[in-house]
Amino acid sequence: MRGRVKKQDPYRTPRASGAPLVANLCAAMEEIAPLSAAAEWDNVGLLVGSRTWPARRVLLTIDTTPAVLEEADKGQFDAIVSYHPVLFKAAKRMVIDVRAQEGVAADCLARHVAVYSPHTALDAAPGGTNDVLAEIAGLADLQPISASPMTTAQCKLVVFVPQSHVEKVADAVFAAGAGRIGAYEKCSFRLAGQGTFFGAESTDPAVGRKGRLERVDELRVETVMPADAATLRRVTQAIRSAHPYEEPAFEFYPLSGVPSLQDGQGRLGRFPSRITLGKLVQALTLATRAGCPTIVGDYRMQLSRGIVIAGSGGDMPFSIPGGLGNGDVVITGEMRHHDALRVKRHGAAAILLGHWASERPVLASLAKSLRGRMSNSTITISKEDADPIQSA
């Protein structure tokens, strides 16, 4: 364990002013891969650590293994973005033991290394795991196989603030997580008006006097924010702390989600020019450095459409528009025996790159996206992350 971990309150880790935090890492990852797009069964987001911890050095990996954690420890990394969740099932105990996945998570916590997992949220995101693999395959006109029905659940905040304090209140709610639209921050709409109030004898108004009707020039400030309980709590506390009134007036309005046309699980696309299964296998193996690729089908088969599902395809290949048929190829990591038989019965083909090999290419794209959003952090791709399955 490195020397910087001392017996101290982990929620009060000393840090330089302006240093990037895990909260900034979480916000950046949410922009890249909104957690609302993840599969319902998945466990995504910040899984180990505190949002108040520093995130000056971030390590990217597919899996958080003991070797990757040692790499993070030696390299003085503050946080790990682990594609696969370091915690997946509910843990009944947190004992450091590398033979159990929750034991690795406990070790991360002991070493003061935060772990964030995007998993299927990154699969669904534009430019994410499936888009990267589809680009390597040379597919065009991509569309998700199973589109995410809604964007991140959001609400609209409306708060009424005297003109003298509007920037203070706005900055406070922005810092608490409000005002983000895509890659833009501190977004708001402001409308001038007049507020009235009559303070009873027990009040101590910040403006005017109690016992009479007061009129104050105010601004109606509107902004959007995530509708989760934690953000609602932080924004409410921020308003009460920054607002000059004893009883500030503010409201939250739920917003209807917008159907997504870009993100979703899996990708379906076409090959712009004729290619055989054999040529595609060669190209994908070279680009992904897959160590144990296997196929279903004939190397001479001419391909027209590609179905991309990084990791494990499951039943998804059989739900594509028009159904699976001649000239279609499923590009994935692994496939069950009976699903391989189904592919053959449909007259289609499949390329099984290996679970890890089909997902690893996304790390370079993710690193580029994170560097653009966290310029004060060092973003590094793990060298110890490795495919657990090797060729004989």
Secondary structure, 3 states (H helix, E strand, C coil): CCCCCCCCCHHHCCCCCCCCEHHHHHHHHHHHCCHHHCCCCCCCEEEECCCCCECCEEEEECCCCHHHHHHHHHCCCCEEEECCCCCCCCCCCCCCCCCCHHHHHHHHHHCCCEEEECCHHHHHCCCCHHHHHHHHHCCEEEEEEEECCCCCCEEEEEEEEEHHHHHHHHHHHHHCCCCCECCECCCCEEEEEEEEEECCCCCCCCCCCCCCEEEEEEEEEEEEEECCHHHHHHHHHHHHHHCCCCCCCEEEEECCCCCCCCCEEEEEEEEEEEEEHHHHHHHHHHHHCCCCCEEECCCCCEEEEEEEEEEECCCHHHHCCCCCCCCEEEEEEECCHHHHHHHHHCCCEEEECCHHHHHCCHHHHHHHHHHHHCCCCEEEECCCCCCCCCCC
